[in-house]
Amino acid sequence: MSLVSMTDMLRTANAGGYAVGQFNLNNLEFTQAILTAAQEEASPVILGVSEAYIPYMGGLPYIYGMVNTLIDHYGITVPVALHLDHGSSYEVCIRALKAGFTSVMIDASHHSLDTNIETTQRVTDVAHVLGASVEAELGKIGGREDDLEVLEVEASYAETADCVRMVKETGIDCLAPALGSVHGPYRGQPKLGLDRMKEIHSLTGVPLVLHGGSGIPEAEIREAIASGTAKINVNTDNQTVFTQAIRNYLHNHPETYDPRHYLNPAREAIKAAVRDKMRLFGSSGQEKGGRV
């Protein structure tokens, strides 16, 4: 199946009372694990690529080519969106779209509201001509997003009125309002602003996105979905199980030198973690969700 945008995928999820997971690609094994987990779970899936990982993985055209080749190799038939996560500028979003990405996130949340809206609108105008979807962010999601920030960002909640204006003036397909989640490992117990989440969804009518999905209690995940969240981003949990599986294998097999011996169990660990998240989000068995 060819890649699709997130638009129908997330609208269907909202209507069906479930969420679709965005799982970030960090290398070949992550991509293999996420795609095969999605196929086995009959779940739509979003493959996220953060800007910091573009040069590490060989550039946007290579990432697009790798994903498409693996879709063909594994006979993937579930809906798959290839999404630029936290694109920092109009230019990088356009490069991703030209490379074949079917969705982009323009994150201009560090600018003024007017600049954020203006930049987001420019990206949306181009993306919609190409049939791609656009995600935007308001407020400041705390923590650290890969290597894009040297210092951790202090969180600030999105304002409902700003969210309404953003959606109305830009035509975005989904919105990531900062409401208490953080990037990376949590320090203490996360507490989501669920009442405001529900209000924002009611007034904007667009699917909402929850960043920092790793480490949030299952009960709050379910409440977030019931409050309008249709996309949940997960990366830290997958990175953690991947690394731990390698550590365990090398500890128990110090004589090994073939990378396949420790990367295979690491890939299986990601696959199991993704499968569990899909079942928690309710996307398992929703294979036709988002099909175009």
URDAWO-V271881 format. One record per residue. N is the residue number from 1. RES is the residue in one small letter. SS is DSSP state (@ for helix, = for strand, . for the rest). PHI is phi in radians with two decimals (999 if undefined). PSI is psi in radians with two decimals (none if undefined). Layout:
BEGIN
N;RES;SS;PHI;PSI / N;RES;SS;PHI;PSI
END
This chain:
BEGIN
1;m;.;999;2.46 / 2;s;.;-1.32;2.79 / 3;l;.;-1.13;2.60 / 4;v;.;-2.20;2.90 / 5;s;.;-1.40;3.07 / 6;m;.;-1.55;-0.16 / 7;t;@;-1.01;-1.08 / 8;d;@;-1.16;-0.62 / 9;m;@;-0.99;-0.81 / 10;l;@;-1.40;-0.60 / 11;r;@;-1.11;-0.71 / 12;t;@;-1.14;-0.69 / 13;a;@;-1.11;-0.78 / 14;n;@;-0.99;-0.83 / 15;a;@;-1.16;-0.54 / 16;g;@;-1.61;-0.05 / 17;g;.;1.28;0.55 / 18;y;.;-2.35;3.11 / 19;a;.;-2.27;2.68 / 20;v;=;-1.80;2.35 / 21;g;=;-1.45;2.40 / 22;q;=;-1.74;2.09 / 23;f;=;-2.04;2.17 / 24;n;=;-1.33;2.51 / 25;l;.;-1.59;2.18 / 26;n;.;-2.01;-0.37 / 27;n;.;-2.96;-2.98 / 28;l;@;-1.06;-0.80 / 29;e;@;-1.11;-0.67 / 30;f;@;-1.06;-0.78 / 31;t;@;-1.12;-0.78 / 32;q;@;-1.04;-0.82 / 33;a;@;-1.11;-0.78 / 34;i;@;-1.18;-0.78 / 35;l;@;-1.11;-0.79 / 36;t;@;-1.23;-0.58 / 37;a;@;-1.11;-0.77 / 38;a;@;-1.07;-0.75 / 39;q;@;-1.12;-0.77 / 40;e;@;-1.21;-0.52 / 41;e;@;-1.57;-0.04 / 42;a;.;0.90;0.85 / 43;s;.;-2.10;2.38 / 44;p;.;-1.08;2.70 / 45;v;=;-2.62;2.63 / 46;i;=;-2.03;2.14 / 47;l;=;-1.65;2.00 / 48;g;=;-1.72;2.46 / 49;v;=;-2.25;1.98 / 50;s;=;-1.40;2.66 / 51;e;@;-1.02;-0.62 / 52;a;@;-1.12;-0.42 / 53;y;@;-1.58;-0.12 / 54;i;@;-1.05;-0.93 / 55;p;@;-1.18;-0.61 / 56;y;@;-1.06;-0.66 / 57;m;.;-1.61;0.07 / 58;g;.;1.74;0.19 / 59;g;.;1.75;2.77 / 60;l;@;-1.06;-0.78 / 61;p;@;-1.08;-0.65 / 62;y;@;-1.14;-0.78 / 63;i;@;-1.05;-0.81 / 64;y;@;-1.03;-0.80 / 65;g;@;-1.12;-0.73 / 66;m;@;-1.07;-0.81 / 67;v;@;-1.09;-0.81 / 68;n;@;-1.13;-0.68 / 69;t;@;-1.13;-0.72 / 70;l;@;-1.22;-0.63 / 71;i;@;-1.02;-0.76 / 72;d;@;-1.22;-0.74 / 73;h;@;-1.09;-0.75 / 74;y;@;-1.59;-0.05 / 75;g;.;1.11;0.78 / 76;i;.;-1.25;2.22 / 77;t;.;-2.04;-0.14 / 78;v;.;-1.37;2.75 / 79;p;.;-1.14;2.29 / 80;v;=;-2.26;2.20 / 81;a;=;-1.89;2.43 / 82;l;=;-1.88;2.02 / 83;h;=;-2.16;2.27 / 84;l;=;-1.38;2.11 / 85;d;=;-1.68;2.23 / 86;h;=;0.98;0.89 / 87;g;=;-1.13;2.22 / 88;s;.;-1.54;-0.16 / 89;s;.;-2.68;2.84 / 90;y;@;-0.98;-0.74 / 91;e;@;-1.11;-0.78 / 92;v;@;-1.22;-0.58 / 93;c;@;-1.12;-0.74 / 94;i;@;-1.15;-0.67 / 95;r;@;-1.08;-0.71 / 96;a;@;-1.13;-0.77 / 97;l;@;-1.09;-0.72 / 98;k;@;-1.14;-0.51 / 99;a;@;-1.35;-0.22 / 100;g;.;2.01;0.01 / 101;f;.;-1.07;2.49 / 102;t;.;-1.75;0.05 / 103;s;=;-2.81;2.58 / 104;v;=;-2.44;2.61 / 105;m;=;-1.91;2.12 / 106;i;=;-1.71;2.01 / 107;d;.;-1.87;1.56 / 108;a;.;-1.86;0.46 / 109;s;.;-1.19;-0.29 / 110;h;.;-1.43;-0.11 / 111;h;.;-1.66;3.10 / 112;s;.;-1.13;2.82 / 113;l;@;-1.03;-0.77 / 114;d;@;-1.07;-0.75 / 115;t;@;-1.20;-0.70 / 116;n;@;-1.01;-0.84 / 117;i;@;-1.12;-0.78 / 118;e;@;-1.08;-0.82 / 119;t;@;-1.14;-0.75 / 120;t;@;-1.11;-0.70 / 121;q;@;-1.12;-0.70 / 122;r;@;-1.08;-0.77 / 123;v;@;-1.13;-0.75 / 124;t;@;-1.10;-0.70 / 125;d;@;-1.01;-0.76 / 126;v;@;-1.27;-0.81 / 127;a;@;-1.05;-0.73 / 128;h;@;-1.21;-0.53 / 129;v;@;-1.09;-0.62 / 130;l;.;-1.55;0.02 / 131;g;.;1.38;0.30 / 132;a;.;-1.75;2.80 / 133;s;=;-1.78;2.79 / 134;v;=;-2.30;2.35 / 135;e;=;-2.00;2.46 / 136;a;=;-2.23;2.91 / 137;e;=;-2.25;2.49 / 138;l;=;-2.29;2.59 / 139;g;.;1.38;-3.00 / 140;k;=;-2.23;2.03 / 141;i;.;-1.39;2.23 / 142;g;=;-1.27;3.09 / 143;g;=;1.56;-2.76 / 144;r;.;-2.28;2.21 / 145;e;.;-1.73;1.71 / 146;d;.;0.88;-2.24 / 147;d;.;-1.88;0.28 / 148;l;.;-1.31;-0.45 / 149;e;.;-2.20;2.24 / 150;v;.;-1.25;-0.70 / 151;l;.;-1.78;2.62 / 152;e;.;-1.20;2.50 / 153;v;=;-1.52;2.35 / 154;e;.;-1.43;2.24 / 155;a;.;-1.24;2.60 / 156;s;=;-2.52;2.35 / 157;y;.;-1.22;2.53 / 158;a;.;-1.27;2.51 / 159;e;.;-1.58;2.38 / 160;t;@;-1.01;-0.79 / 161;a;@;-1.07;-0.66 / 162;d;@;-1.15;-0.68 / 163;c;@;-1.11;-0.75 / 164;v;@;-1.07;-0.78 / 165;r;@;-1.13;-0.74 / 166;m;@;-1.00;-0.86 / 167;v;@;-1.14;-0.76 / 168;k;@;-1.13;-0.71 / 169;e;@;-1.56;-0.26 / 170;t;@;-1.98;-0.48 / 171;g;.;1.29;0.43 / 172;i;.;-1.08;2.80 / 173;d;.;-1.63;-0.43 / 174;c;=;-2.75;2.77 / 175;l;=;-2.31;2.38 / 176;a;=;-1.89;1.58 / 177;p;=;-1.47;2.36 / 178;a;.;-1.25;2.03 / 179;l;.;-2.45;0.66 / 180;g;.;1.93;-0.19 / 181;s;.;-1.47;2.85 / 182;v;=;-2.38;2.74 / 183;h;=;-1.43;2.51 / 184;g;.;1.42;-3.00 / 185;p;.;-1.13;2.49 / 186;y;.;-1.41;2.55 / 187;r;.;-1.92;1.82 / 188;g;.;1.55;-2.93 / 189;q;.;-1.58;2.13 / 190;p;.;-1.20;2.57 / 191;k;.;-2.38;1.90 / 192;l;.;-1.44;2.57 / 193;g;.;-1.46;1.30 / 194;l;@;-1.20;-0.62 / 195;d;@;-1.12;-0.76 / 196;r;@;-1.21;-0.61 / 197;m;@;-1.01;-0.82 / 198;k;@;-1.11;-0.70 / 199;e;@;-1.14;-0.78 / 200;i;@;-1.09;-0.75 / 201;h;@;-1.13;-0.73 / 202;s;@;-1.09;-0.70 / 203;l;@;-1.48;-0.47 / 204;t;@;-1.65;-0.58 / 205;g;.;1.34;0.11 / 206;v;.;-1.83;2.69 / 207;p;=;-1.06;2.47 / 208;l;=;-1.76;2.76 / 209;v;=;-2.11;2.35 / 210;l;=;-1.91;1.90 / 211;h;.;-1.46;2.79 / 212;g;.;1.19;0.72 / 213;g;.;-1.23;-0.24 / 214;s;.;-1.30;2.26 / 215;g;.;1.59;-0.06 / 216;i;.;-1.43;2.31 / 217;p;.;-0.96;2.55 / 218;e;@;-1.02;-0.66 / 219;a;@;-1.09;-0.68 / 220;e;@;-1.26;-0.57 / 221;i;@;-1.05;-0.82 / 222;r;@;-1.12;-0.68 / 223;e;@;-1.16;-0.67 / 224;a;@;-1.10;-0.72 / 225;i;@;-1.11;-0.74 / 226;a;@;-1.16;-0.35 / 227;s;.;-1.67;0.13 / 228;g;.;2.00;-0.01 / 229;t;=;-1.35;2.20 / 230;a;=;-2.08;-0.12 / 231;k;=;-2.39;2.23 / 232;i;=;-2.19;2.16 / 233;n;=;-1.57;2.30 / 234;v;=;-2.33;2.22 / 235;n;.;-2.52;-0.85 / 236;t;@;-1.00;-0.76 / 237;d;@;-1.02;-0.74 / 238;n;@;-1.21;-0.70 / 239;q;@;-1.08;-0.68 / 240;t;@;-1.15;-0.84 / 241;v;@;-1.22;-0.58 / 242;f;@;-1.07;-0.89 / 243;t;@;-1.16;-0.70 / 244;q;@;-1.13;-0.65 / 245;a;@;-1.13;-0.67 / 246;i;@;-1.16;-0.78 / 247;r;@;-1.01;-0.79 / 248;n;@;-1.11;-0.75 / 249;y;@;-1.15;-0.79 / 250;l;@;-1.18;-0.56 / 251;h;@;-1.12;-0.73 / 252;n;@;-1.47;-0.32 / 253;h;.;-2.33;1.17 / 254;p;.;-1.14;-0.27 / 255;e;.;-1.46;-0.17 / 256;t;.;-1.19;2.58 / 257;y;.;-2.40;-0.19 / 258;d;.;-1.46;2.03 / 259;p;@;-0.99;-0.50 / 260;r;@;-1.07;-0.55 / 261;h;@;-1.13;-0.60 / 262;y;@;-1.79;-0.36 / 263;l;@;-1.37;-0.52 / 264;n;@;-1.08;-0.89 / 265;p;@;-1.14;-0.54 / 266;a;@;-1.15;-0.72 / 267;r;@;-1.10;-0.72 / 268;e;@;-1.15;-0.57 / 269;a;@;-1.15;-0.73 / 270;i;@;-1.11;-0.78 / 271;k;@;-1.00;-0.76 / 272;a;@;-1.15;-0.69 / 273;a;@;-1.16;-0.72 / 274;v;@;-1.14;-0.75 / 275;r;@;-1.00;-0.77 / 276;d;@;-1.11;-0.69 / 277;k;@;-1.16;-0.71 / 278;m;@;-1.07;-0.69 / 279;r;@;-1.20;-0.67 / 280;l;@;-1.14;-0.75 / 281;f;@;-1.27;-0.29 / 282;g;.;1.51;0.18 / 283;s;.;-1.49;-0.26 / 284;s;.;-1.05;2.35 / 285;g;.;1.45;0.02 / 286;q;.;-1.78;0.75 / 287;e;.;-0.96;-0.62 / 288;k;.;-1.46;-0.09 / 289;g;.;-1.16;1.99 / 290;g;.;1.65;0.02 / 291;r;.;-1.18;2.41 / 292;v;.;-2.06;none
END
